[in-house]
Amino acid sequence: MQKFQSNGKLLITGEYLVLDGAMALAVPTKFGQSLEVTTLNKPILVWKSFDFKDDIWFETVFKINHNEISTQALNNNGKTERLLQILQVAKKLNPGFLKSGCQVENKLTFPQDWGLGSSSTLINNMANWAQIDAYRLLDQTFGGSGYDIACAQHDTAITYQIENNNRHIKKANFNPSFKDSLYFVYLNKKQNSRDGIAQYKANTSNKTYVIKEISGITSQLISCSNLTDCNLLINRHEQIISSIIHQVPVKEALFSDFKGSVKSLGAWGGDFVLVTSEENPTAYFRSKGYDTIVPYSEMIK
């Protein structure tokens, strides 16, 4: 049996602008996804996906015939088609991949709607299995900046930057002394990052200055030594992104009476937000209908 494991991700700074060269801060989560492959003596691939409760949420079977992968089960909300596409791209990148039958068990350790990288962890695991470059597999399937693949592969915080089509990934010494005042709150809906990216790209204004400013905020946040300065950086970051994508910051929209700071992570409008608070904010957010509040130390590796 072969087993592969990848970390989930959260993008702390640089959302959207990372696509245009801003330096972003990203962190791997304690939650992730595993892939177990067992050999079969039949020319088929039996696929089973398990959720965080260990229940099967998706299963299908592919045929392997003369080095081609195919299926007739194309009626489950596009999941089989998407998985077939990934397998076929992996096969194209490594023709020696998947020449014999196998059973695959894919297991998430977090709810799918949390937005921690169910797609990126799958892509990274698949790339490791197929012995191909995960970024190439991502580019030819889901697309995106690739920071989530970097988080899948690293067990520490990283800075991620794209310059001249080259990825610059560096380990970041991000271990804030005030991390006990940091929390992640789930907004009760999953946000499609591809939709957010499309909206961002529709803005064709010159972003040179704000890219530089966001990169500066990333550097300052990594070395930040107190919560007061952290809040100032977070608030400025929210103002910048708001001016670019023409959306109201999440604190102003949902939590205007909250005493701490609130920052969107990744595509605005869903998934998790980062919250700073000197006191445990659980009661406040539950009173607003948001029941998933995860302390920093429980979320981040």
C-alpha positions as CSV (number, residue, x, y, z in Angstrom):
1,M,0.0,0.0,0.0
2,Q,1.1,3.6,-0.8
3,K,0.0,6.5,1.4
4,F,0.3,10.2,0.7
5,Q,-0.6,13.1,3.0
6,S,-1.0,16.8,2.4
7,N,-1.7,19.9,4.6
8,G,-4.6,22.2,4.3
9,K,-4.0,25.9,3.9
10,L,-5.0,29.4,4.9
11,L,-3.8,32.6,3.1
12,I,-3.2,35.2,5.8
13,T,-2.1,38.1,3.6
14,G,-2.0,38.8,-0.1
15,E,-5.3,37.5,-1.3
16,Y,-5.9,38.3,-5.0
17,L,-2.7,40.4,-5.3
18,V,-0.6,37.3,-5.0
19,L,-1.6,36.6,-8.6
20,D,0.1,39.7,-9.7
21,G,3.4,39.5,-7.7
22,A,2.6,40.5,-4.2
23,M,4.4,38.6,-1.4
24,A,1.8,36.6,0.5
25,L,1.9,34.9,3.9
26,A,0.4,31.5,4.0
27,V,0.1,28.8,6.7
28,P,-0.4,25.1,6.6
29,T,-3.2,23.7,8.8
30,K,-3.3,20.7,11.1
31,F,-6.2,19.5,9.0
32,G,-5.6,17.9,5.6
33,Q,-6.2,15.0,3.3
34,S,-4.7,11.5,2.8
35,L,-4.6,9.2,-0.2
36,E,-4.1,5.4,0.2
37,V,-3.5,3.3,-2.9
38,T,-3.8,-0.5,-2.8
39,T,-3.1,-2.8,-5.8
40,L,-5.9,-4.7,-7.5
41,N,-5.6,-7.6,-10.0
42,K,-8.3,-6.1,-12.3
43,P,-7.8,-3.4,-14.9
44,I,-9.9,-0.9,-12.9
45,L,-9.5,2.0,-10.5
46,V,-12.0,1.8,-7.6
47,W,-12.2,5.3,-6.0
48,K,-13.7,6.0,-2.6
49,S,-13.7,9.4,-0.9
50,F,-14.4,9.7,2.9
51,D,-15.4,12.8,4.8
52,F,-14.0,13.9,8.2
53,K,-16.6,11.6,9.9
54,D,-15.1,8.6,7.9
55,D,-18.3,8.3,5.9
56,I,-18.1,7.7,2.1
57,W,-19.4,10.8,0.3
58,F,-18.3,9.9,-3.2
59,E,-17.3,6.7,-5.0
60,T,-16.8,5.7,-8.6
61,V,-15.0,3.2,-10.8
62,F,-12.7,3.9,-13.8
63,K,-11.6,1.5,-16.5
64,I,-7.9,1.1,-17.4
65,N,-7.6,-0.1,-21.0
66,H,-4.5,0.0,-23.2
67,N,-3.1,2.8,-21.0
68,E,-6.3,4.8,-21.3
69,I,-8.5,5.8,-18.4
70,S,-12.3,6.0,-18.9
71,T,-15.6,5.8,-17.2
72,Q,-19.3,5.7,-17.9
73,A,-20.4,7.1,-14.6
74,L,-20.7,10.8,-15.5
75,N,-23.9,11.7,-13.6
76,N,-22.8,12.7,-10.1
77,N,-22.6,16.5,-10.2
78,G,-19.5,16.6,-12.3
79,K,-17.3,14.9,-9.6
80,T,-16.4,11.9,-11.8
81,E,-15.6,14.2,-14.8
82,R,-13.3,16.4,-12.7
83,L,-11.5,13.4,-11.2
84,L,-11.2,11.8,-14.6
85,Q,-9.7,15.0,-15.9
86,I,-7.1,15.0,-13.1
87,L,-6.2,11.4,-13.8
88,Q,-5.9,12.0,-17.5
89,V,-3.6,15.0,-17.0
90,A,-1.5,13.1,-14.6
91,K,-1.2,10.3,-17.2
92,K,-0.2,12.8,-19.8
93,L,2.5,14.2,-17.6
94,N,3.7,10.7,-16.7
95,P,2.7,8.0,-19.3
96,G,4.0,5.3,-16.9
97,F,1.4,6.3,-14.3
98,L,-1.6,4.0,-13.6
99,K,-0.8,1.0,-15.8
100,S,-2.5,-1.5,-13.5
101,G,-5.6,-1.7,-11.4
102,C,-5.9,-0.3,-7.9
103,Q,-8.2,0.9,-5.1
104,V,-7.9,4.4,-3.8
105,E,-9.2,5.7,-0.5
106,N,-9.2,9.5,-0.1
107,K,-9.8,10.9,3.4
108,L,-10.4,14.4,4.5
109,T,-9.9,15.4,8.1
110,F,-12.0,18.6,7.9
111,P,-15.5,19.4,6.6
112,Q,-15.5,20.0,2.9
113,D,-17.2,23.4,3.2
114,W,-14.5,24.8,5.4
115,G,-12.4,25.9,2.4
116,L,-9.1,24.6,3.8
117,G,-8.0,23.1,0.5
118,S,-9.9,19.9,-0.4
119,S,-8.9,20.5,-4.1
120,S,-5.2,21.5,-3.4
121,T,-4.6,18.6,-1.0
122,L,-6.1,16.2,-3.6
123,I,-3.9,17.6,-6.4
124,N,-0.7,17.4,-4.3
125,N,-1.5,13.8,-3.2
126,M,-2.3,12.8,-6.8
127,A,0.9,14.4,-8.0
128,N,3.0,12.6,-5.4
129,W,1.3,9.3,-6.4
130,A,1.9,9.9,-10.1
131,Q,5.4,11.2,-9.5
132,I,4.8,14.5,-11.3
133,D,5.1,18.2,-10.5
134,A,2.1,19.3,-8.4
135,Y,2.1,22.8,-9.8
136,R,1.9,21.5,-13.4
137,L,-1.0,19.3,-12.4
138,L,-2.7,22.3,-10.8
139,D,-2.1,24.6,-13.8
140,Q,-3.7,22.1,-16.1
141,T,-6.7,21.3,-13.9
142,F,-8.0,23.9,-11.3
143,G,-5.5,26.7,-11.9
144,G,-4.7,29.4,-9.3
145,S,-1.6,31.0,-7.8
146,G,-0.3,27.7,-6.3
147,Y,0.2,29.0,-2.7
148,D,-2.1,26.2,-1.6
149,I,0.2,23.6,-3.1
150,A,3.1,25.1,-1.3
151,C,1.2,24.8,2.0
152,A,0.3,21.2,1.2
153,Q,4.1,20.5,1.0
154,H,5.4,22.6,3.9
155,D,4.9,22.1,7.6
156,T,5.7,25.8,8.5
157,A,4.4,29.2,7.5
158,I,5.7,30.4,4.2
159,T,6.0,33.5,2.1
160,Y,4.8,32.9,-1.5
161,Q,5.5,35.2,-4.4
162,I,5.3,34.9,-8.2
163,E,7.8,37.0,-10.2
164,N,8.4,36.6,-13.9
165,N,6.4,33.4,-13.8
166,N,8.7,31.9,-11.2
167,R,7.5,30.9,-7.7
168,H,9.5,32.1,-4.8
169,I,8.7,30.1,-1.7
170,K,10.5,30.7,1.6
171,K,9.9,29.4,5.1
172,A,8.6,32.2,7.3
173,N,9.4,32.6,11.0
174,F,5.8,33.4,11.8
175,N,5.1,32.5,15.4
176,P,3.4,35.5,16.9
177,S,3.8,36.0,20.7
178,F,0.1,37.1,20.7
179,K,-1.2,33.9,18.9
180,D,-3.5,33.2,21.9
181,S,-5.4,36.2,20.8
182,L,-5.9,34.9,17.2
183,Y,-8.9,32.9,16.2
184,F,-10.5,31.6,13.0
185,V,-14.2,31.9,12.5
186,Y,-16.1,30.1,9.8
187,L,-18.7,32.3,7.9
188,N,-21.1,29.3,7.3
189,K,-20.6,29.2,3.6
190,K,-17.9,28.0,1.2
191,Q,-16.6,30.6,-1.2
192,N,-15.6,29.6,-4.7
193,S,-12.1,31.2,-5.1
194,R,-12.4,31.0,-9.0
195,D,-15.3,33.4,-8.9
196,G,-13.5,35.8,-6.7
197,I,-10.4,35.7,-8.9
198,A,-12.5,36.4,-12.0
199,Q,-14.0,39.4,-10.3
200,Y,-10.5,40.6,-9.2
201,K,-9.1,40.2,-12.7
202,A,-12.0,42.4,-14.1
203,N,-10.3,45.3,-12.4
204,T,-7.6,46.4,-14.9
205,S,-6.3,49.4,-12.9
206,N,-2.6,49.7,-12.2
207,K,-1.8,47.7,-9.1
208,T,1.9,48.3,-8.8
209,Y,1.7,50.5,-5.7
210,V,-0.7,48.3,-3.8
211,I,1.3,45.2,-4.7
212,K,4.3,46.8,-3.0
213,E,2.2,47.9,0.0
214,I,0.7,44.5,0.5
215,S,4.2,42.9,0.3
216,G,5.3,45.4,3.0
217,I,2.4,44.4,5.2
218,T,3.3,40.8,4.8
219,S,6.9,41.4,6.0
220,Q,5.7,43.6,8.9
221,L,3.2,41.1,10.1
222,I,5.7,38.3,10.1
223,S,7.9,40.4,12.5
224,C,5.1,41.9,14.4
225,S,5.5,41.7,18.2
226,N,2.2,42.9,19.6
227,L,-1.5,42.7,19.0
228,T,-2.0,46.5,18.5
229,D,0.4,46.6,15.6
230,C,-1.1,43.5,14.2
231,N,-4.6,45.1,14.2
232,L,-3.3,48.1,12.4
233,L,-1.7,46.0,9.7
234,I,-4.8,43.8,9.3
235,N,-7.1,46.9,9.0
236,R,-4.9,48.5,6.4
237,H,-4.8,45.3,4.4
238,E,-8.6,45.1,4.4
239,Q,-8.8,48.7,3.2
240,I,-6.5,48.0,0.3
241,I,-8.3,44.9,-0.9
242,S,-11.7,46.5,-0.5
243,S,-10.6,49.4,-2.7
244,I,-9.5,47.0,-5.4
245,I,-12.4,44.5,-5.5
246,H,-15.1,47.0,-4.5
247,Q,-16.4,44.9,-1.6
248,V,-17.2,46.0,1.9
249,P,-14.7,44.5,4.4
250,V,-16.2,41.7,6.4
251,K,-16.0,43.5,9.8
252,E,-18.0,46.4,8.4
253,A,-20.5,44.2,6.8
254,L,-21.1,41.7,9.6
255,F,-19.3,42.5,12.8
256,S,-19.2,46.3,13.1
257,D,-19.7,46.2,16.9
258,F,-16.8,43.7,17.4
259,K,-14.0,45.1,19.5
260,G,-11.1,43.4,17.7
261,S,-10.1,43.2,14.1
262,V,-11.5,40.8,11.5
263,K,-9.7,39.9,8.2
264,S,-10.9,37.9,5.2
265,L,-8.7,35.0,4.2
266,G,-8.6,34.1,0.5
267,A,-11.6,34.9,-1.6
268,W,-13.8,37.4,0.2
269,G,-17.4,36.4,1.1
270,G,-17.0,33.0,2.7
271,D,-14.8,30.4,4.4
272,F,-12.8,31.5,7.4
273,V,-11.9,34.9,8.7
274,L,-9.0,35.7,11.0
275,V,-10.1,37.4,14.2
276,T,-8.0,39.2,16.8
277,S,-9.4,39.5,20.3
278,E,-7.8,40.0,23.8
279,E,-10.7,38.0,25.2
280,N,-12.2,34.7,23.9
281,P,-14.7,35.9,21.3
282,T,-16.7,32.7,21.1
283,A,-19.8,34.0,22.9
284,Y,-19.9,37.1,20.6
285,F,-19.7,35.1,17.4
286,R,-22.2,32.4,18.5
287,S,-24.6,35.2,19.4
288,K,-24.3,36.3,15.7
289,G,-25.0,32.7,14.5
290,Y,-21.4,31.7,13.8
291,D,-20.6,28.5,15.8
292,T,-17.3,27.4,14.4
293,I,-14.5,29.3,16.2
294,V,-11.1,27.7,16.1
295,P,-8.2,29.0,18.2
296,Y,-4.9,29.6,16.3
297,S,-3.1,26.8,18.1
298,E,-5.8,24.3,17.1
299,M,-5.8,25.3,13.4
300,I,-2.2,26.0,12.4
301,K,0.7,23.6,12.3
